[in-house]
């Protein structure tokens, strides 16, 4: 009799497919990316409203650090997503996946736009109002809803 059987504890070896690990980490990194995409434009709103030099310098540091973290999240999310597609290339034939990837490309463009705006603010070359940044901050939410609906519902 096995020792586990005498104690009532049975150890089962569970094998988790590698694609599920990729999917899990993909979700974690997407959450990290979106946390930054939601908060960085909000920092831009506060940055535009700041007037004293110390406050402006603080926003420059906060924006730079947040941008680094969200860029790392974006890179790892894209790498995990690409690895899942390499593991199952048939997904590229599905319309919902192609639409999702198009929206992800738009999200990458938005990320790049955030970088450009961050550099303008750092250099003192802002051209937008607080209201503009508040509206700009809504775009990742719209993209998130569309991407999640495509990934889950697969219309």
N, CA and C of each residue as an Amber inpcrd file, in Angstrom:
protein
   465
   0.8440000  -1.1770000   0.0000000   0.0000000   0.0000000   0.0000000
   0.8940000   1.2470000   0.0000000   0.5180000   2.2290000  -0.8170000
   1.2770000   3.4650000  -0.8820000   1.0770000   4.2910000   0.3920000
   2.1030000   5.0400000   0.8130000   1.9640000   5.8590000   2.0250000
   0.8210000   6.8650000   1.9120000   0.5900000   7.3740000   0.7130000
  -0.4790000   8.3460000   0.5280000  -1.8420000   7.7210000   0.7880000
  -1.9860000   6.4580000   0.4240000  -3.2730000   5.7850000   0.5930000
  -3.5900000   5.5780000   2.0690000  -2.5780000   5.3150000   2.8820000
  -2.8110000   5.1200000   4.3160000  -3.2360000   6.4090000   5.0070000
  -2.7510000   7.5590000   4.5390000  -3.0890000   8.8320000   5.1790000
  -4.3390000   9.4530000   4.5740000  -4.8130000   8.8860000   3.5130000
  -6.0020000   9.4340000   2.8640000  -5.7000000  10.5480000   1.8850000
  -4.4360000  10.8500000   1.6630000  -4.0380000  11.9000000   0.7360000
  -3.5590000  11.2470000  -0.5450000  -4.1330000  11.6190000  -1.6340000
  -3.7300000  11.0700000  -2.9200000  -3.1150000  12.1940000  -3.7320000
  -1.9200000  11.9850000  -4.2050000  -1.2390000  12.9870000  -5.0240000
  -1.4770000  12.6470000  -6.4890000  -2.0420000  13.5860000  -7.2000000
  -2.2640000  13.4050000  -8.6230000  -1.3280000  14.3220000  -9.3820000
  -0.6900000  13.7830000 -10.3790000   0.1600000  14.6070000 -11.2310000
  -0.7400000  15.2630000 -12.2780000  -0.8250000  16.5560000 -12.2160000
  -1.6580000  17.2940000 -13.1550000  -0.7380000  18.0040000 -14.1290000
  -0.9540000  17.7520000 -15.3900000  -0.1680000  18.4070000 -16.4130000
  -0.9800000  19.5430000 -16.9970000  -0.4290000  20.7410000 -16.9190000
  -1.1020000  21.9190000 -17.4660000  -0.4580000  22.2200000 -18.8140000
  -1.2770000  22.2710000 -19.8730000  -0.7150000  22.5610000 -21.1970000
   0.0140000  23.9070000 -21.2190000   1.1510000  23.9760000 -21.8970000
   1.9260000  25.2250000 -21.9530000   1.1140000  26.4200000 -22.4550000
   0.1740000  26.1950000 -23.3620000  -0.5970000  27.3210000 -23.8880000
  -1.4400000  27.9780000 -22.7900000  -1.8500000  27.1990000 -21.7810000
  -2.5980000  27.7950000 -20.6690000  -1.7040000  28.6810000 -19.8120000
  -0.4330000  28.3040000 -19.6650000   0.5040000  29.1760000 -18.9620000
   0.6890000  30.4750000 -19.7440000   0.8360000  30.3490000 -21.0500000
   0.9680000  31.5490000 -21.8890000  -0.2630000  32.4440000 -21.7550000
  -1.4370000  31.8330000 -21.7900000  -2.6760000  32.5980000 -21.6830000
  -2.7680000  33.3010000 -20.3330000  -2.4150000  32.6000000 -19.2620000
  -2.4710000  33.1900000 -17.9240000  -1.5360000  34.3940000 -17.8190000
  -0.3050000  34.2340000 -18.2760000   0.6410000  35.3460000 -18.1920000
   0.2780000  36.4580000 -19.1750000  -0.3030000  36.1040000 -20.3060000
  -0.7960000  37.1080000 -21.2480000  -1.8090000  38.0190000 -20.5460000
  -2.7380000  37.4250000 -19.8280000  -3.7480000  38.2090000 -19.1090000
  -3.0960000  39.0900000 -18.0440000  -2.1540000  38.5470000 -17.2950000
  -1.4590000  39.3330000 -16.2610000  -0.7670000  40.5430000 -16.8800000
  -0.0760000  40.3300000 -17.9880000   0.6580000  41.4270000 -18.6100000
  -0.2790000  42.4310000 -19.2820000  -1.4010000  41.9620000 -19.8040000
  -2.3980000  42.8810000 -20.3650000  -2.9580000  43.7760000 -19.2590000
  -3.2180000  43.1940000 -18.0930000  -3.7130000  43.9950000 -16.9590000
  -2.6790000  45.0550000 -16.5750000  -1.4180000  44.6660000 -16.5280000
  -0.3480000  45.6160000 -16.2180000  -0.3080000  46.7430000 -17.2410000
  -0.3970000  46.3750000 -18.5050000  -0.3600000  47.3490000 -19.5850000
  -1.5240000  48.3240000 -19.4640000  -2.7180000  47.7890000 -19.2790000
  -3.8900000  48.6490000 -19.2110000  -3.8930000  49.5260000 -17.9660000
  -3.3480000  49.0430000 -16.8620000  -3.2610000  49.8930000 -15.6720000
  -2.4920000  51.1620000 -16.0220000  -1.3960000  50.9900000 -16.7450000
  -0.6180000  52.1520000 -17.1770000  -1.3560000  53.0010000 -18.1890000
  -2.0220000  52.3570000 -19.1410000  -2.7520000  53.1130000 -20.1680000
  -3.9060000  53.9190000 -19.5760000  -4.4860000  53.4290000 -18.4830000
  -5.5510000  54.1740000 -17.8280000  -5.0050000  55.3140000 -16.9710000
  -3.8500000  55.0930000 -16.3500000  -3.3630000  56.0830000 -15.3940000
  -2.4500000  57.1400000 -16.0070000  -1.6480000  56.7920000 -17.0110000
  -0.7090000  57.7670000 -17.5780000  -1.4180000  59.0120000 -18.1350000
  -2.4700000  58.8720000 -18.9330000  -3.1540000  60.0880000 -19.3920000
  -3.7780000  60.8850000 -18.2390000  -4.1460000  60.2070000 -17.1650000
  -4.6530000  60.9270000 -15.9850000  -3.5250000  61.7580000 -15.3830000
  -2.3130000  61.2080000 -15.3550000  -1.1600000  61.9980000 -14.9030000
  -0.9400000  63.1970000 -15.8130000  -1.1890000  63.0200000 -17.1110000
  -1.0580000  64.1450000 -18.0380000  -2.0250000  65.2750000 -17.6570000
  -3.2490000  64.9220000 -17.2700000  -4.2370000  65.9210000 -16.8470000
  -3.6720000  66.7160000 -15.6750000  -3.1370000  66.0120000 -14.6800000
  -2.5860000  66.6820000 -13.5010000  -1.3330000  67.4760000 -13.8470000
  -0.5380000  66.9510000 -14.7540000   0.6890000  67.6230000 -15.1840000
   0.3510000  68.9740000 -15.8140000  -0.6510000  68.9860000 -16.6710000
  -1.0610000  70.2330000 -17.3340000  -1.5750000  71.2490000 -16.3140000
  -2.2240000  70.7620000 -15.2590000  -2.7780000  71.6550000 -14.2430000
  -1.7120000  72.1980000 -13.2940000  -0.5650000  71.5050000 -13.1880000
   0.4810000  71.9260000 -12.2530000   1.1610000  73.1910000 -12.7500000
   1.5790000  74.0130000 -11.7980000   2.2470000  75.2550000 -12.1940000
   3.6150000  75.4230000 -11.5370000   3.8090000  74.8750000 -10.3350000
   5.0980000  75.0500000  -9.6660000   6.1210000  74.0430000 -10.1830000
   7.3540000  74.4370000 -10.1410000   8.4390000  73.6460000 -10.7200000
   8.5840000  72.2770000 -10.0640000   8.4460000  72.2150000  -8.7390000
   8.5830000  70.9370000  -8.0380000   7.4860000  69.9580000  -8.4690000
   6.2670000  70.4650000  -8.6170000   5.1500000  69.6170000  -9.0600000
   5.3660000  69.1010000 -10.4670000   5.8280000  69.9660000 -11.3360000
   6.1000000  69.5490000 -12.7190000   7.1880000  68.4800000 -12.7620000
   8.2450000  68.6820000 -11.9660000   9.3360000  67.7040000 -11.9350000
   8.8320000  66.3600000 -11.3970000   7.9560000  66.3860000 -10.4100000
   7.4000000  65.1560000  -9.8450000   6.6040000  64.3980000 -10.9030000
   5.8070000  65.1180000 -11.6980000   5.0250000  64.4480000 -12.7400000
   5.9150000  63.8440000 -13.8150000   6.9960000  64.5190000 -14.1510000
   7.9330000  63.9710000 -15.1370000   8.4760000  62.6250000 -14.6670000
   8.8580000  62.5460000 -13.3940000   9.3960000  61.2920000 -12.8420000
   8.3140000  60.2190000 -12.8070000   7.1230000  60.5580000 -12.3170000
   6.0370000  59.5800000 -12.2270000   5.6630000  59.0460000 -13.6110000
   5.5680000  59.9340000 -14.5830000   5.2000000  59.5190000 -15.9390000
   6.2640000  58.6000000 -16.5350000   7.5210000  58.9510000 -16.3410000
   8.6040000  58.1280000 -16.8900000   8.6010000  56.7280000 -16.2860000
   8.4430000  56.6390000 -14.9710000   8.4390000  55.3370000 -14.2980000
   7.2320000  54.4960000 -14.7100000   6.0670000  55.1300000 -14.7550000
   4.8620000  54.4080000 -15.1620000   4.9710000  53.9490000 -16.6090000
   5.5300000  54.8020000 -17.4610000   5.6740000  54.4160000 -18.8630000
   6.5800000  53.1940000 -19.0050000   7.6460000  53.1340000 -18.2190000
   8.5290000  51.9680000 -18.2620000   7.7750000  50.6930000 -17.8800000
   7.0150000  50.7540000 -16.7820000   6.2730000  49.5720000 -16.3150000
   5.2310000  49.1480000 -17.3420000   4.4890000  50.1220000 -17.8960000
   3.4400000  49.7500000 -18.8540000   4.0470000  49.2600000 -20.1640000
   5.2130000  49.7620000 -20.5250000   5.8740000  49.2740000 -21.7350000
   6.3450000  47.8380000 -21.5410000   6.8520000  47.5380000 -20.3680000
   7.2390000  46.1640000 -20.0570000   6.0110000  45.2460000 -20.1220000
   4.8960000  45.6850000 -19.5380000   3.6560000  44.9100000 -19.6050000
   3.2100000  44.7020000 -21.0440000   3.2910000  45.7670000 -21.8460000
   2.8820000  45.6780000 -23.2540000   3.7550000  44.6920000 -24.0160000
   5.0560000  44.8030000 -23.8300000   5.9910000  43.9210000 -24.5350000
   5.7440000  42.4590000 -24.1730000   5.5970000  42.1890000 -22.8780000
   5.3780000  40.8080000 -22.4500000   4.0000000  40.2930000 -22.8750000
   2.9850000  41.1650000 -22.8710000   1.6520000  40.7580000 -23.3450000
   1.7010000  40.3920000 -24.8260000   2.3870000  41.2080000 -25.6080000
   2.5030000  40.9360000 -27.0470000   3.3100000  39.6610000 -27.2900000
   4.3810000  39.4630000 -26.5360000   5.1870000  38.2480000 -26.7130000
   4.3990000  36.9930000 -26.3460000   3.6590000  37.0370000 -25.2440000
   2.8410000  35.8760000 -24.8700000   1.7430000  35.6410000 -25.9100000
   1.1230000  36.7120000 -26.3920000   0.0980000  36.5790000 -27.4310000
   0.6710000  35.9950000 -28.7090000   1.8380000  36.4770000 -29.1000000
   2.4860000  35.9560000 -30.3100000   2.8480000  34.4850000 -30.1370000
   3.3120000  34.1210000 -28.9490000   3.6560000  32.7130000 -28.6910000
   2.4170000  31.8230000 -28.7820000   1.2790000  32.3310000 -28.3080000
   0.0400000  31.5390000 -28.4260000  -0.3550000  31.3640000 -29.8860000
  -0.1490000  32.3930000 -30.6940000  -0.4760000  32.2890000 -32.1230000
   0.4830000  31.3160000 -32.8190000   1.7500000  31.3530000 -32.4300000
   2.7120000  30.3960000 -32.9970000   2.3060000  28.9680000 -32.6250000
   1.8080000  28.7950000 -31.3960000   1.3890000  27.4660000 -30.9410000
   0.1150000  26.9950000 -31.6350000  -0.7260000  27.9400000 -32.0520000
  -1.9980000  27.5910000 -32.7080000  -2.2480000  28.5740000 -33.8490000
  -1.5000000  28.4510000 -34.9590000  -1.6000000  29.4220000 -36.0560000
  -2.9640000  29.4520000 -36.7490000  -3.7660000  28.4360000 -36.5450000
  -5.0950000  28.4100000 -37.1490000  -5.9790000  29.5540000 -36.6950000
  -5.6790000  30.1180000 -35.5270000  -6.4760000  31.2500000 -35.0260000
  -6.4090000  32.4500000 -35.9700000  -5.3270000  32.5680000 -36.7260000
  -5.1990000  33.7070000 -37.6460000  -6.2110000  33.6570000 -38.7860000
  -6.8330000  32.5170000 -39.0010000  -7.8480000  32.4220000 -40.0550000
  -9.2140000  32.9050000 -39.5780000  -9.3580000  33.1350000 -38.2750000
 -10.6510000  33.5170000 -37.7120000 -10.8210000  35.0380000 -37.7330000
 -11.9770000  35.4710000 -38.1550000 -12.2500000  36.9030000 -38.2760000
 -12.1270000  37.6520000 -36.9660000 -12.6310000  37.0610000 -35.8850000
 -12.5740000  37.7570000 -34.6030000 -11.1280000  37.9700000 -34.1590000
 -10.2410000  37.0150000 -34.4690000  -8.8360000  37.1600000 -34.0820000
  -8.1610000  38.2570000 -34.9010000  -8.4610000  38.2960000 -36.1870000
  -7.8810000  39.3540000 -37.0170000  -8.3660000  40.7280000 -36.5570000
  -9.6520000  40.8310000 -36.1960000 -10.1920000  42.0970000 -35.6820000
  -9.5200000  42.4530000 -34.3540000  -9.3360000  41.4640000 -33.4960000
  -8.6750000  41.7030000 -32.2020000  -7.2540000  42.2050000 -32.4250000
  -6.5340000  41.5790000 -33.3340000  -5.1550000  41.9950000 -33.5970000
  -5.1010000  43.4020000 -34.1830000  -6.0900000  43.7680000 -34.9730000
  -6.1680000  45.1360000 -35.4960000  -6.3560000  46.1350000 -34.3480000
  -7.2140000  45.7870000 -33.3900000  -7.4220000  46.6600000 -32.2330000
  -6.1740000  46.7050000 -31.3480000  -5.4610000  45.5960000 -31.2430000
  -4.2070000  45.5890000 -30.4900000  -3.1930000  46.5050000 -31.1820000
  -3.1610000  46.4980000 -32.5020000  -2.2760000  47.4140000 -33.2320000
  -2.6500000  48.8660000 -32.9280000  -3.9570000  49.1580000 -32.8560000
  -4.4060000  50.5150000 -32.4930000  -3.9540000  50.8500000 -31.0760000
  -4.0050000  49.8700000 -30.1870000  -3.5730000  50.0690000 -28.8070000
  -2.0670000  50.3620000 -28.7390000  -1.3080000  49.6710000 -29.5600000
   0.1340000  49.9360000 -29.6210000   0.3720000  51.3570000 -30.1420000
  -0.4280000  51.7770000 -31.1140000  -0.3380000  53.1540000 -31.6010000
  -0.6710000  54.1620000 -30.5110000  -1.6960000  53.8650000 -29.7170000
  -2.0690000  54.7320000 -28.5900000  -0.9180000  54.8060000 -27.5880000
  -0.2900000  53.6750000 -27.3340000   0.8580000  53.6080000 -26.4290000
   1.9690000  54.5360000 -26.9490000   2.2410000  54.4580000 -28.2460000
   3.2450000  55.3290000 -28.8510000   2.8630000  56.7940000 -28.7490000
   1.5930000  57.0820000 -28.9040000   1.1080000  58.4570000 -28.7690000
   1.3200000  58.9520000 -27.3380000   1.1010000  58.0740000 -26.3540000
   1.3540000  58.4320000 -24.9500000   2.8260000  58.8040000 -24.7570000
   3.7140000  58.0510000 -25.3920000   5.1400000  58.3520000 -25.2950000
   5.4350000  59.7350000 -25.8640000   4.8690000  60.0160000 -27.0250000
   5.0670000  61.3200000 -27.6630000   4.5530000  62.4480000 -26.7610000
   3.3560000  62.2860000 -26.2140000   2.7810000  63.3030000 -25.3330000
   3.6160000  63.4700000 -24.0640000   4.1150000  62.3780000 -23.5250000
   4.9500000  62.4370000 -22.3320000   6.2170000  63.2470000 -22.5970000
   6.8120000  63.0210000 -23.7500000   8.0290000  63.7770000 -24.1040000
   7.7250000  65.2560000 -24.3170000   6.5750000  65.5560000 -24.9300000
   6.1900000  66.9640000 -25.1080000   5.9870000  67.6500000 -23.7580000
   5.2870000  66.9810000 -22.8590000   5.0570000  67.5600000 -21.5370000
   6.3730000  67.7650000 -20.7960000   7.2670000  66.7910000 -20.8910000
   8.5700000  66.9010000 -20.2340000   9.3440000  68.1120000 -20.7530000
   9.2450000  68.3840000 -22.0470000   9.9750000  69.4860000 -22.6670000
   9.2370000  70.8180000 -22.5230000   8.0420000  70.7940000 -21.9220000
   7.2790000  72.0340000 -21.7780000   6.5590000  72.4390000 -23.0500000
   6.3750000  71.5160000 -23.9630000   5.7480000  71.8270000 -25.2450000
   4.3190000  71.3320000 -25.3750000   3.5830000  71.3190000 -24.2790000
   2.1990000  70.8340000 -24.3200000   1.3380000  71.7050000 -25.2340000
   0.4860000  71.0630000 -26.0190000  -0.4290000  71.7770000 -26.9180000
  -1.8920000  71.4600000 -26.6330000  -2.1640000  70.7300000 -25.5450000
  -3.5260000  70.2790000 -25.2870000  -4.0160000  70.7360000 -23.9180000
  -5.3370000  70.8020000 -23.8030000  -5.9670000  71.2060000 -22.5480000
  -6.1940000  69.9880000 -21.6530000  -6.5640000  70.2760000 -20.3980000
  -6.9210000  69.1920000 -19.4850000  -8.0890000  68.3930000 -20.0560000
  -9.0470000  69.1060000 -20.6330000 -10.2210000  68.4390000 -21.2130000
  -9.8080000  67.4760000 -22.3250000  -8.8780000  67.8800000 -23.1700000
  -8.4150000  67.0160000 -24.2520000  -7.8130000  65.7300000 -23.6820000
  -6.9840000  65.8770000 -22.6450000  -6.3700000  64.6910000 -22.0270000
  -7.4210000  63.8020000 -21.3790000  -8.4630000  64.4060000 -20.8010000
  -9.5450000  63.6010000 -20.2030000 -10.2500000  62.7770000 -21.2880000
 -10.4890000  63.3780000 -22.4340000 -11.1170000  62.6410000 -23.5430000
 -10.1630000  61.5910000 -24.1120000  -8.9040000  61.9560000 -24.2430000
  -7.8800000  61.0300000 -24.7200000  -7.8110000  59.8000000 -23.8200000
  -8.0370000  60.0010000 -22.5270000  -7.9720000  58.9350000 -21.5380000
  -9.1020000  57.9080000 -21.7020000 -10.1410000  58.2210000 -22.4530000
 -11.2640000  57.2950000 -22.6360000 -10.9810000  56.2220000 -23.6790000
 -10.0910000  56.4870000 -24.6000000  -9.8490000  55.5620000 -25.7160000
  -9.4080000  54.1620000 -25.2830000  -8.4790000  54.0050000 -24.3300000
  -8.1010000  52.6320000 -23.9700000  -9.2610000  51.8360000 -23.3670000
 -10.1840000  52.5150000 -22.6950000 -11.3520000  51.8100000 -22.1500000
 -12.2240000  51.2380000 -23.2490000 -12.4300000  52.0240000 -24.3110000
 -13.2220000  51.5650000 -25.4560000 -12.5180000  50.3810000 -26.1290000
 -11.2020000  50.5000000 -26.3130000 -10.4440000  49.4190000 -26.9310000
 -10.4650000  48.1580000 -26.0560000 -10.3720000  48.3410000 -24.7420000
 -10.4160000  47.1950000 -23.8410000 -11.7230000  46.4260000 -23.9730000
 -12.8450000  47.1430000 -23.9730000 -14.1540000  46.4820000 -24.0950000
 -14.2280000  45.7090000 -25.4100000 -13.8310000  46.3460000 -26.4920000
 -13.9010000  45.6910000 -27.8000000 -12.9990000  44.4620000 -27.8680000
 -11.7960000  44.5680000 -27.3500000 -10.8450000  43.4430000 -27.3930000
 -11.3510000  42.2810000 -26.5350000 -11.8360000  42.5750000 -25.3380000
 -12.3330000  41.5080000 -24.4620000 -13.5560000  40.8290000 -25.0770000
 -14.4610000  41.6050000 -25.6510000 -15.6490000  41.0080000 -26.2880000
 -15.2080000  40.0810000 -27.4340000 -14.2750000  40.5310000 -28.2280000
 -13.7980000  39.6820000 -29.3340000 -13.1370000  38.4070000 -28.8060000
 -12.3140000  38.5390000 -27.7550000 -11.5910000  37.3770000 -27.2360000
 -12.4860000  36.3840000 -26.5190000 -13.5420000  36.8720000 -25.8730000
 -14.3980000  35.9830000 -25.0800000 -15.5840000  35.4740000 -25.8790000
 -16.2850000  36.3920000 -26.5560000 -17.5120000  36.0200000 -27.2900000
 -17.1630000  35.3850000 -28.6420000 -16.0740000  35.8500000 -29.2510000
 -15.6330000  35.3470000 -30.5590000 -16.7380000  35.4240000 -31.6130000
 -17.2620000  36.6400000 -31.8230000 -18.3860000  36.7850000 -32.7810000
 -17.9780000  36.5140000 -34.2160000
